Amino acid sequence: MVAASTLLGLAIAPRWGNAAVDLLYLPAVIATAIFAGRSPALIAALISALAYNFFFTAPHLTFRINNPNDIATVLVLLAVAVVTSHLASSVRKQAQRAEAHADRNATIAGLARQLLSCTSEQDVIDVGTREISRIFNCNAVLLSGQPGQSVLASAPVPLQLTPNDAAAAALVAETGIRAGRGVDRALPTEWQFHPIRSDSRLLAIIGLARDDGVPAVGADQLPLLDNLLDQAALALERSRLVGEAQEFVRSRERDQVRSVLLSSIGEDLKPRLAAITRAVRGLRRSGSADKDLVAAVEAEASKMDLYVANFAELGSDDDREPVQVGGITIDLFRRAVRRDGEEVHLTPKEFSVLAELAKHPGRVLTHAHLLRAAWGPAQENQTDYLRVAVRALRQKLERDPKKPLLILNEPAVGYRLSSLA
């Protein structure tokens, strides 16, 4: 381009003089800066100044300059060419940066679009692993991030990690900081391992490696990878929340079916049990039947009536709303207990006793009733079991276990849940 500008100048200089020739070199310098960058443009600016000096300043065809005005012209031409090349190169870099941002945004949007179409957590895992492998043209393996580091997915082919690789992945799971070849930590592994995190926890770990041993992701590509992993984390969180919501809906539907069935059982059996009880009382009054046999039938009918009543209570919807007693929250539906907002861990038997008391707040429940509800009918006489469970509940829930205000004892009868705790 500089040579073409020189030839054009040699063609017009005899007719119009050298005054306009120096401007012919600026398009060559600008074009070089735009298409080739700053360094080639600076070389073009220097060659332009030398060519103008050699061909268009006296004495011609030499690099000497006799006229001070020509010296100034050459220097100005060089300065203008250098500044112009710098500006043009800056514009080129801005354009390249904008194009890189556009490509990165398109890549992120493409991954996000594919992840949105996933219907399950495993789909998210498979699609995310495959797409990251394709984008960086490397091998990818997705690990659970839990003890054992099980492989959830790999691409483009099934992969297994060596013990050294697994140790590096375990380090990332422990610290939450990327590690491996080409990143912050130098470890004896061919892989890079990057955490996939939500705001509160580690969701998974992805490992990346190339067959030629070159780091899979360079320092300039880490921002893109981080954005892609953020998209994967959002998709994993979303799929898990959707799964939990679906499980909650299924659980509620099962509970509703259970409630309907238990209610139906109660409605069908209670009238018949009542009829049996009336018939037994009639036989007793008439004195025409064996008294022992009548007493046995009446006792069994009473037990059946109690069991049916307990079944009917299991189908109640009242346990869906948490029971509030002072600073204690008892969520029977989710089987959770909180004290002043902090969750309290209870054993299954302790929760069963507390749940039975919470279903009848303020009401005294007998020892036999509580034992039957928590341990079953065969343990109705094991009062020591109940005392141990109540003592543990008071230690975990009462502000002063020696002066209980939540679970109150009714001597020789049972316990009740106080509403004044």
FIMI-419048 format. One record per residue: residue in three letters; x, y, z of N, C-alpha, C in turn. Coordinates in steps of 0.05 Angstrom, whole numbers, plus 5000, padded with zeros to 4 digits. Layout:
<nodes>
ALAXYZXYZXYZ
...
</nodes>
This chain:
<nodes>
MET501749765000500050005000501750255000
VAL504050255014505850475014507150514986
ALA507850284974508950294947506950404927
ALA504450334930502350434912502050734916
SER502150824941501951114946504251264934
THR506651134935509051264923508851284893
LEU507951074880507551084851505451294843
LEU503351314859501351514852502451794856
GLY504151834877505452094881507352164858
LEU508851964849510652014827509152094801
ALA506651994799505052054775503952344776
ILE503252434800501952694802503852914809
ALA506252854820508053064828508953244805
PRO509653134781510553314760508353514752
ARG505853454754503753634745502853824768
TRP502453714792501353884814503353944836
GLY505653834835507653894855507553694878
ASN509353734898509553544921507753624945
ALA506253834943504753934966502753734976
ALA501453594957499253414964500153124967
VAL502753074960503652794960503652674988
ASP504452825007504652715034502052605045
LEU499752725036497152625045496452355033
LEU497752275011497152024998497951785015
TYR499851835034500751615051498951555075
LEU497251745082495451695106493551465102
PRO492151445078490451205075491850945078
ALA494350925069495850675072496350615101
VAL497050815117497650775145495050705160
ILE492850835154490250785168489350505161
ALA489450425135488650155128490349945141
THR492949985143494649795156493849765186
ALA493349995199492549985227489949835231
ILE488049875213485449745216485649445211
PHE487049355191487049075183489348915196
ALA491549055204493848905214494648965242
GLY493749195253494449265280496449485283
ARG497249545307498849785313501749755303
SER503049535309505849505301506249525271
PRO504749375254505049415225504449705216
ALA502549835230501950115222504250305228
LEU505550255251507950425257510150385236
ILE510550135228512450075207511650215181
ALA509050205174508150335150508550645152
ALA508150755176508551045180511551115175
LEU513350955186516251005182517050975153
ILE516050775139516750735111515550965094
SER513151055102511951275087513751525089
ALA514651585113516351825117518951795101
LEU520151555102522651515087522251525057
ALA519951415048519351425019518951715010
TYR517451865025517052145018519652295017
ASN521452235037524052375037525652285013
PHE525652025006527351924984526452024957
PHE523752034952522852094925521952384921
PHE521152524943519852774938521153014952
THR523452974965524853204976527653224963
ALA528553474959531153514947533353474968
PRO535653364960536153234934534652964931
HIS533452914908531852674904533552424903
LEU532252194909533451934909535751904929
THR535652074950537452044973535852104998
PHE537052035020535652085046536552345059
ARG538252505044539052765055536852965049
ILE536653165066534653375063536153645066
ASN536053815045537354065046535554295056
ASN532954265050531154485056529854435084
PRO530054625103528854585129525854535127
ASN524554665107521654615105521054325099
ASP522754195083522353915077522753735102
ILE524653825119525053675144522553685161
ALA521453925163518953955179516653785167
THR516553785140514453635127514653335133
VAL517153225131517652945136516852875165
LEU517853045184517252995212514253005218
VAL512853205206509953225211508552985199
LEU509452905175508252665162508652425180
LEU511052395191511452165209509652185234
ALA509552425246507852455271504952405265
VAL503952525243501152475236500552185230
ALA502452055216502051765211502051605236
VAL503851665255503951515280501351555296
VAL500451805299497951865314495551725300
THR495451745274493251625259493251325263
SER495651205261495750915265494850835293
HIS495650995313494850935340491750945343
LEU490551155332487651185334486250955319
ALA487150895295485950685279486250415293
SER488550375305489050115319487150095343
SER486750325357484950325380482150255372
VAL481250365349478650305339478450015332
ARG480549905320480549615313480349445339
LYS481849515360481749365384478949375397
GLN477749615397475049635407473049465392
ALA473349455366471649295350472048995356
GLN474548915359475148635366474048565393
ARG474348755412473348705439470248675439
ALA468948855424466048835422465148575409
GLU466648495388466048245375466448005394
ALA468548015410469047805430466847795450
HIS465948035460463748035479461147925467
ALA460747995442458347895428458447585425
ASP460847485418461147195416460747065443
ARG461847185464461547065490458647065499
ASN457247295495454447305502452747105487
ALA453447075461452046875445452446595455
THR454946535463455546275474454046215500
ILE454046415517452646385543449646355538
ALA448546525520445646505514444946235502
GLY446746135484446245865472446145645493
LEU448045655512447945445533445445485551
ALA444845735558442445775575439945685561
ARG439745725535437345635520437145335520
GLN439445195517439244905517438644795545
LEU439744925566439144835593436244885600
LEU435045095590432245155596430444935585
SER431244805563429644595551429844325566
CYS431644305586431944055601429644015620
THR428743775623426443715640427243575666
SER429743505669430543365694433343455701
GLU434143385725436843455734438943305718
GLN438443045711440342895695440643015667
ASP438443125656438643255630440443495631
VAL440143655653441843885657444743805658
ILE445343595673448143495676449243405649
ASP447743255634448643155608449143375588
VAL447143555586447343775566449643965574
GLY449844035599451944225608454644115603
THR455043855609457743735605458343725575
ARG456443635559456943615531457543885518
GLU456044085525456444345512459044485521
ILE459844455546462344575555464744425541
SER464444165538466544015524466744115495
ARG464444165482464544265454465644545452
ILE464844725470465645005468468645025471
PHE469844875490472744905494474344685480
ASN472944515465474344305449476144135467
CYS475044025488476643875507474943655519
ASN476143485534474743275550473543415575
ALA471143325582469843435606468643215622
VAL468843235648467543045666466343195690
LEU463843125696462343265718462243075742
LEU463143175765463143015789461143125809
SER460242955827458143025846459043235866
GLY461643255873462543445893462143345921
GLN460943105925460642985951462842775956
PRO463042685982465042475988464742245969
GLY466942155957466841945938467142045909
GLN466442295904466842415878465742245855
SER463242165856462141995835461942155809
VAL462442015786462242145760459342155752
LEU458342395747455542425738455242415708
ALA457142525694457042535664459842595654
SER460342515629462942585616462442605586
ALA464242755573464042805544466742865533
PRO467342795508465542685488465242385491
VAL466842245508466641955511466641905541
PRO465841665550465941595578468841615589
LEU469141735612471741775624471841695653
GLN474241605662474641545690477141695699
LEU477241785724479441935734481441755748
THR484041825747486041685762485941765791
PRO487341625809487341705838488441995841
ASN490442075826491542345828489342555820
ASP487942495798485842675789483642685810
ALA482842465821480742455842481642615866
ALA484142605874485142755897485043055891
ALA485643135866485443425859482543515860
ALA480743345851477943415852476943435881
ALA477943265898477143275927478143535939
LEU480543625931481543875941479744115933
VAL478844105909476944315900474344305915
ALA473344065920470844035935471244135964
GLU473544105975474044196002474444496004
THR475844615985476544905987474645075971
GLY473344965950471645125933473145305914
ILE475845245910477545415892478445235870
ARG478445345845479345185822482245105825
ALA482944875814485644775816486244595792
GLY488844545787489644375765491544515746
ARG491944385723493844485703492944745691
GLY494644945692494145205679492545395695
VAL491845325720490345515737491945585762
ASP490645655783492045775806493945575820
ARG493345325819494945135835496144925816
ALA498644865820500044665804499844405818
LEU498344215807497943955818498743735798
PRO499543505807500343285789498043165774
THR496643315758494343215743494143365716
GLU493143225696492743345670490143515669
TRP488543505690485943625689485943895703
GLN484044055695483244295710480544225723
PHE480244295748477744255763476644525772
HIS474144565766472744815772470244765788
PRO469744905810467244855825464844985811
ILE462644855814460044955805458445015831
ARG458045275836456945345862454345505859
SER452545475878450345665882451245865903
ASP449446035912450146235933450946095959
SER449745865964450145755991451745495992
ARG452045355969453245085971454545015945
LEU456244805947457544685924455644485911
LEU455044525885453244355871454644125857
ALA456944175845458343975830461144085823
ILE462743915811465443995802465743895773
ILE466844065756467343985729470343985724
GLY471243765711474043735704474343765674
LEU476443905665476943955636479843885630
ALA480343755608483043675599483043635569
ARG485443685557485843645529487743405525
ASP487343275502489043035496491943115491
ASP492443355482495243435475496743555499
GLY495443555523496843655547496743945551
VAL495744105532495444395535493244445555
PRO493444655572491244715590488644755575
ALA486544635585483944635571482844915568
VAL483245085589482045355590484345545597
GLY484945735580486945935585485946145604
ALA487746315613486946535631484946725618
ASP485246775592483446955579480646835575
GLN480346565578477846435575476346375601
LEU477746435623476446375649473946525654
PRO473746795647471246935651468846795636
LEU469346705611467346565596466446315610
LEU468446155619467845905633466245965659
ASP467046165674465546235698462646305692
ASN462146455671459446515663457846265656
LEU459146085641457745845633457145665658
LEU459045655676458545495701456345625718
ASP456145885718453946025732451245935719
GLN451145925693448645835680448045545687
ALA450045375688449645095696448645075725
ALA449845245742448945245771446045325773
LEU445245535758442445625759440645405749
ALA441445265728439745055717439544815737
LEU441744755750441644535770439844605793
GLU440144855803438444935825435544935817
ARG434945035793432245035784431044755781
SER432544575770431544305767431144165794
ARG432944225813432544105840430144215854
LEU429744485851427344605863424744495850
VAL424844465824422544355810421944075819
GLY424143915822423743635832422643635861
GLU423643815878422543825905419643915905
ALA418944105888416144195886414343975876
GLN415243815856413643595846413343385868
GLU415543325882415343135904413343225926
PHE413443485931411643605951408743575942
VAL408243625916405543595905404643305907
ARG406443125899405742835901405142755930
SER406742865948406342795976403642895986
ARG402943145978400343255986398043095974
GLU398443005949396342845937396042575951
ARG398242455958398142205974396742256000
ASP397442476013396142536039393142586036
GLN392342716014389542766010388042496005
VAL389342325989388042065984387941906010
ARG390041926026390041786052387841896070
SER387542156070385442276087382742186079
VAL382242176052379642096043379141796050
LEU381141626046380841346053380341306083
LEU381941446099381541406128378941516138
SER378041736126375441846133373241656125
SER373641536101371641346092371541096110
ILE373841006118373940776137372440846163
GLY373041086173371641166198368641176194
GLU367741296172364841326168363541056164
ASP364940866152363840596146363740426171
LEU365840436187366140256210364840356235
LYS364840616240363740716265360840636269
PRO359040666249356240586254356040296260
ARG357540126248357439836253358439766281
LEU360639906288361639866316359639956337
ALA358340186330356240276349353940076351
ALA353139956328351039756328351839516344
ILE354339426341355339196357355239266387
THR356139506394356139586422353339586433
ARG351339696418348639696427347539416431
ALA348239236412347238966414348438826438
VAL351038876444352238746467350938846493
ARG350439106494349139216518346239096521
GLY344939056498342238926500342438646510
LEU344438496501344738216511345338216541
ARG347038416550347638426578345138486594
ARG343438666585341038736600339138496601
SER338938346579337038126578337937896596
GLY340537866600341637656617341437376604
SER340937366578340537116564343137006552
ALA345337156554347837066542349937036563
ASP352136896555354436856573355637126580
LYS355837196606356837456614359737496606
ASP361437286609364237316602364537366572
LEU362937226556363137256527362237536519
VAL360037636532359037906526361138106534
ALA362438076557364538266565366838266546
ALA367638026536369938016517369238156491
VAL366738106481365938236456365738546460
GLU364738636483364538926488367339046489
ALA369338906502372039016504373339036477
GLU372938826460374138836434372839056417
ALA370239096420368939306404369939576413
SER370439616439371539876448374339926437
LYS376039716436378639746424378539816394
MET376739676380376439736352375440026348
ASP373740116365372740396363375040596368
LEU376840526387379140696392381040706368
TYR381540466356383240456333382140616309
VAL379540596305378340736283378541036288
ALA378241126314378441406320381341506315
ASN383241336321386041416316386541436286
PHE385441246270385641266241384441526230
ALA382241596241380841836231382542086237
GLU383942086260385642306267388042326248
LEU389042096239391242106219390442236194
GLY387942226187387042356162386342646164
SER386742766188386043046192388043226178
ASP387043456168388743656155389843856175
ASP389143816200390044016220393044016223
ASP394343786217397243766221398843906199
ARG397444036180398944186159399844456169
GLU398444566189399244826200400944776225
PRO403244906226405044866250403644946276
VAL404244806297403244866324405245056337
GLN404245286347405945476361405445466391
VAL407545406406407245396435409545556446
GLY409045806455411145976464413146026442
GLY415645956447417745986427418245736411
ILE416545536415416845276401414945256378
THR415945176355414345126331414444836324
ILE412144696323411944416318410544376291
ASP412044306271410844266244410443966240
LEU407943876244407343596243407443496214
PHE406843666195406743576167409543526157
ARG411443706164414243666154416043536175
ARG414843456198416343326219418843486227
ALA418343736233420543916241419744066266
VAL421744116283421244266308423344486310
ARG422444726316424244956319423845086346
ARG426145176357426045326382427245606377
ASP425745806379426546086373427746106345
GLY426545966326427445976299429645776291
GLU430845646310433045456305431945166307
GLU432645006287431644736286432744566308
VAL431044396320431844216342431643936331
HIS433743786335433743506326432543326347
LEU430443176340429142986358429342706346
THR429442506363429342226354426542166345
PRO426141956329423341886320421441846343
LYS422241716365420441676387419841936402
GLU421842106405421342366418419442536401
PHE419742536375417942686358415142566360
SER414842306360412242176362410742266387
VAL412142266410410942356435410042646433
LEU411942816423411343106421409043156401
ALA409043006379406943046359404242966370
GLU404142746386401542666398400542876417
LEU402342996433401543206452400643456436
ALA402043516414401343756398398643726385
LYS397843486378395243446366392943506386
HIS393543496412391543546432392643746453
PRO393243996444394444186463392544246487
GLY393744246511392144296535390744066546
ARG390643846531389143606540391043406552
VAL390243286574391843076587391542816572
LEU393842716563393942456550395142246569
THR393842026571394741816590397341696581
HIS398741576601401141436594400741226573
ALA398541076576397940856556397440976528
HIS396041196527395541326501398141406487
LEU399841536502402441626490404241386482
LEU404241186499405840946493404840806468
ARG402140786467400940656444401540816418
ALA401441076419401941246396404841236386
ALA406741226405409541236398410840956395
TRP410040766412411340506412409540276403
GLY406940326402405040116394403639996417
PRO401439846411399739736433401239536451
ALA403339406440404739206457406339336479
GLN406839596478408539726498406939916516
GLU404339876519402640056534403440076564
ASN404739876574405439866602408239956608
GLN409840016587412640086591412940386597
THR412040466621412040756628414840866628
ASP416940706634419640806635420540916607
TYR419540786585420240886559419241176556
LEU416841226565415641486562417041696579
ARG417841616604419241806621421941896609
VAL423341706597425941766584425541966561
ALA423441916545422942086522422142366531
VAL420442386551419542646561421942796573
ARG423642656588426042786599427842906577
ALA428242756555429842846533428543086520
LEU425843086516424443306504424843556521
ARG424643536547424943766565427743876563
GLN429743696561432543796559432943956533
LYS431543876512432044006486430244246481
LEU427844256495425844466488425344666511
GLU425544576536424944746558427244946563
ARG426545186570428645386577429945306604
ASP428445196622429545096647428344816651
PRO429844606643428644336645427744256673
LYS429044386694428244316721425544436729
LYS424644646714422044776719420544776692
PRO419544546684418344526657415744696655
LEU415544836633413144986627411744896601
LEU413144726586412044636560410544376563
ILE411844166573410643906577410243866607
LEU407643866614406943846643406143566650
ASN406843486675406143216685403643226701
GLU401843036695399442996712399942736727
PRO400642756753401442516768399542286766
ALA400642046760399241796758397241786735
VAL397241996718395441996695396942016669
GLY398442226664399842256638401142536636
TYR401142636612402342896606400543066588
ARG401043326589399643506571401543726562
LEU400843836538402444046526401144316534
SER402644476549401644726559401744936537
SER399645106535399645326516400745586528
LEU401745566552402845806566405845796568
ALA407245606554410145586556411545826546
</nodes>
